[in-house]
Amino acid sequence: MPAIDAPTAASRPTLETAALVVAAGRGSRAGSGDAPKQYRVVGGMPVLRRTLLALSSAPSIDAIQVVIHRDDMPLYEACVAGLSLRCVLHPPVVGGDTRQQSVLAGLRALGKHAPRHVLIHDAARPFVTRAVIEATVEALAAGEAGVIAALPVVDTLKRAQDDGAGDMHISETVDRTPLRAAQTPQGFRFATILDAHERAARDGASELTDDAAVAQWAGETVRFVAGDPANVKITTAEDLMQADRKLTLEDWAARGDIRTASAYDVHAFEPGDHVMLGGIEIAHGKALKGHSDADVVLHALTDALLATLCDGDIGHHFPPSDPAWHKASSDRFLAFAAERVRARDGAIAHLDTTIVCEEPKIGPHREAMRARIAEICAVPLSRVSVKATTSERLGFTGRGEGIAALASATVRLPFSPDDTA
């Protein structure tokens, strides 16, 4: 077998553009959550994870380097667990006490990979678009030493002055024509910005507020590309709430195929000392008869969810002839149906059930059932309804021979080309 030569430096692929994500801040203005803002969840996903996915979506980004706080490694590992990116994600490095120190730590870590260009981006800007990223990269490829995304200032600006008594008044109206609101990414030739940060660190220039300011301090010219109003920085607790609301609305809007289905189930009584209803055990002088635990509520909800997907019924997936399901807990059936919805990138919008029986009394157990159903299906409690009625002593339920349950489920699914065939 012929020998295989190791790749030489000349034969290795060149790292053209790397993204450096600054995620070492404490985010104190974002409120007293259980984690810094870059690890807080918006729209079901940590902010930093969304930022990494957004950067990776741009074909021009070859690698990403994240800078984190020394105390945040467990948070970071949880944030990126199972994350699949199009580009390389380098191991994180620990930042410093200031943003400048953190950026320098990240640049030094990238030095071993020698990228031609670097885009420096705030972890708390998860809505950066591919268009903004590509415009920044294209400007660097055209020969610019530094370029930042920015927006014209549209608000009227007033300069305030203290009147000496602690009150502020307007001293002048500022001309906004030449002003721009800076965003990230801020892109640079890698060697240029690394040298600028190294010099600023040596010379004690530590009050520069962004990387463009560092480059300017070092004598470089920094140009603009068009930013995007959506590319907001999450700073305050209100920003987190607004971001979560925006993503939730977008997520639900993307699932415009709204389906509702209903189902019905019944089980007879047999000797026993409790019934399973809505996933909870209720003491009673009889039990419900069935191959599984005979939870009539969960069975009806399972059938309703499966029906929204046109995916058979509980007997199709869990045949009573199969001994594997003998005395099985019915929460497994409902969890299965909920997972089938999620596997279609769907969301459960509402679950409703009506229990028909004379006994046991459902009222004292209603909220426990709602909570258990919500837990099984991984939906908010506000999306689960449990009701009960009697049949006025009529029929088999009226005679106390068993319990019936009616259920309905509403789900939202993305539109599929197959649905229009």
Secondary structure as GFF3:
##gff-version 3
##sequence-region A 1 421
A	DSSP	beta_strand	17	23	.	.	.	ID=ss1
A	DSSP	three_ten_helix	28	30	.	.	.	ID=ss2
A	DSSP	three_ten_helix	37	39	.	.	.	ID=ss3
A	DSSP	beta_strand	41	42	.	.	.	ID=ss4
A	DSSP	beta_strand	45	46	.	.	.	ID=ss5
A	DSSP	alpha_helix	47	56	.	.	.	ID=ss6
A	DSSP	beta_strand	63	68	.	.	.	ID=ss7
A	DSSP	alpha_helix	73	80	.	.	.	ID=ss8
A	DSSP	beta_strand	88	89	.	.	.	ID=ss9
A	DSSP	beta_strand	93	94	.	.	.	ID=ss10
A	DSSP	alpha_helix	99	111	.	.	.	ID=ss11
A	DSSP	beta_strand	117	122	.	.	.	ID=ss12
A	DSSP	alpha_helix	130	141	.	.	.	ID=ss13
A	DSSP	beta_strand	146	152	.	.	.	ID=ss14
A	DSSP	beta_strand	157	162	.	.	.	ID=ss15
A	DSSP	beta_strand	168	174	.	.	.	ID=ss16
A	DSSP	beta_strand	180	189	.	.	.	ID=ss17
A	DSSP	alpha_helix	190	203	.	.	.	ID=ss18
A	DSSP	alpha_helix	211	217	.	.	.	ID=ss19
A	DSSP	beta_strand	222	226	.	.	.	ID=ss20
A	DSSP	alpha_helix	237	253	.	.	.	ID=ss21
A	DSSP	beta_strand	257	271	.	.	.	ID=ss22
A	DSSP	beta_strand	274	277	.	.	.	ID=ss23
A	DSSP	beta_strand	280	283	.	.	.	ID=ss24
A	DSSP	beta_strand	286	288	.	.	.	ID=ss25
A	DSSP	alpha_helix	296	308	.	.	.	ID=ss26
A	DSSP	alpha_helix	314	317	.	.	.	ID=ss27
A	DSSP	three_ten_helix	323	325	.	.	.	ID=ss28
A	DSSP	alpha_helix	331	343	.	.	.	ID=ss29
A	DSSP	beta_strand	347	356	.	.	.	ID=ss30
A	DSSP	three_ten_helix	363	365	.	.	.	ID=ss31
A	DSSP	alpha_helix	366	377	.	.	.	ID=ss32
A	DSSP	three_ten_helix	381	383	.	.	.	ID=ss33
A	DSSP	beta_strand	384	389	.	.	.	ID=ss34
A	DSSP	alpha_helix	395	398	.	.	.	ID=ss35
A	DSSP	beta_strand	402	413	.	.	.	ID=ss36
A	DSSP	three_ten_helix	417	420	.	.	.	ID=ss37
###
